[in-house]
C-alpha cells in the first residue's frame, strides 16, 4: 500500500483523503517510499491536493503488474478483432497507415496523461477525480456521465461482436432468437464472473489474452512467405471515411479506463506507468502484424473485410484449423473486453460515490469477494439493454461521448499542472507546459474530427444522454441537501 494512501490514517480508520506531496517534482517512476511521508498530518498543507482514496487497508487481492497489463490491453483492444472495417472502408494501405500512425498521435498521449494522473491521484474513479480536482464537482460529474456511458455503450458492442464471430461457425446464433439468446446469456454469465473480484478477473484476462493472440502469431508467421506487398495497394470501391476513423478510434481508445480501478492496484505509482508502456506496444503490434499478414497474403478484395473476416483470412492462409482457432480466440477476446469494461464502469461508480457525487450505496461491496455489486448490477442491466442496437451505431455513439470526456480530461491534465505544480507525481510526463499543451492539442483535434463526422442520430443520442446526465446531477444535489439519500463526506464542495 502506498505512502500516499497511508498518510494521516491510523490503521483502524478509513484511508486518508489527502494525496502526498514531494518537496520537489519528480521525473520518471519512484519507488512509492518517500521518507518525507512518514509523519501523519492532522491538517493538510495548502499545497496538498485532497483526493478520496477508495482503498481498504485490509484488502490483499491487489492488482499487480501482469494482470494490469492485460486488463489495460482488454480495455483498449483484446486483439485485432474488430479492425477489419478499416480495410473495407478505405483499403489495406490506409488501414495499415492508420494503425501505424494513430498510436503516436492518440494512444501515447492518452497513456502518458493516464500514467501521470493515476500515479498522482491513485483512487478509484480515475478521470472523474481528475476533473473534480481540476474544475469542481459539476465537471467531475460531467466527466463521469460521458465516460461511464461511453464505456457501457462500448461494452454492449462485445456481445454483438461475439455473436458475429460465432455465427461463422454456427449460423443460427447470427440472427433471430438465437442471436438474442446468445447476447443475453453472455451478459449474465460474464457479470457473474466479474462479481468474483478484480484479482480473479485480472489473471483470467492474462489467460484470455494469451489464448486470443496466439492464433494471430501463427497466422503472421505462416503468412510471411506468401505476402505480396502489391496487395497492400488494393483500393476500396468507395471510401467511407466516417467508418474508417470510427474504427481506428474505437480500436485504440479507452487507455484511461483502467484508471477507475487505481485504488485496487498494488503500488500504482510504479505499476501503472510500466503496465501502460507494455500494453501500448503489445496492442500496436497486435493490430499491425495481423493486418499486414491478412491483406498481403490473400487475394480478398477490401470489400470482403467485414467484421469477422480475420477468421476467413486465416483459413485462406493456413487452413480451417486456424480459422476455427481464431473464431475461438474472438469469443475469448470478447469475454476479456467485456470483463475489463464492466470492471472499469463498476469501479468508476465507486469512485463517484467516494467523491460524494453518487449515494454511498454505490460504494457498497459484496462480502468475501469485496466487489462493488451495485455498480456491476447496474452496468450489466444497461449493457444488456444496449446490446441489441446495431454495431455501427454502438461504436459511433461510444466514440462521440468518449471524445467529449477526453477533451475535458486533457483540459484537466493541463490545469492540474498549472494549479498544482508541486503535487507529488510518482510518474511525471517529462515536458514543460508548452510541450504538454501541444501533446494534448494534436489528439484533441482528432477528437473534434470524430465528433464532426458523426451522424445526426449519434449527435442526438449523445446530446440526449448529456442533458439527462446534467439533470441527474442536480437531482443528486437536491437529494443531498434534503438528506433523503446518504452521501459520502469526501466531496470537494
Secondary structure, DSSP 4 states (H G I P E B T S, - for coil): --HHHHTT--TTSPPPSB----SS---S---S--GGG-S--SS--TTSPB------TT----B-HHHHHHHHHHHHTSSSTT-HHHHHHH-HHHHHHHHHHHIIIIIHHHHHHHHHHHHHS-STTTHHHHHHHHH-HHHHHHHHHHHHHHHHHHHHHHHHHHHHHHHTTSGGGGSHHHHHHHHHHHHHHHHHHHTT-HHHHHHHHHHHHHHHHHHHHHHHHHHGGG--GGGGG---SS--HHHHHHHHHHHH--TTGGGGGGGGBTTHHHHHHHHHHHHHHHHHHHHHHHHHHHHHS----GGG--TTHHHHHHHHHH-HHHHHHHHHHHHHHHHHHHHHHHHHHHHHHHHHHHTTSSBGGGG---TTT---HHHHHHHHHHHHHHTTS-HHHHHHHHHHHHHHHHHHHHHHHHHHHHHTTTS--SS--S--HHHHHHHHHHHHHHHHHHHHT--HHHHHHHHHHHHHHHHHHHHHHHHHHHTSS-B-S----
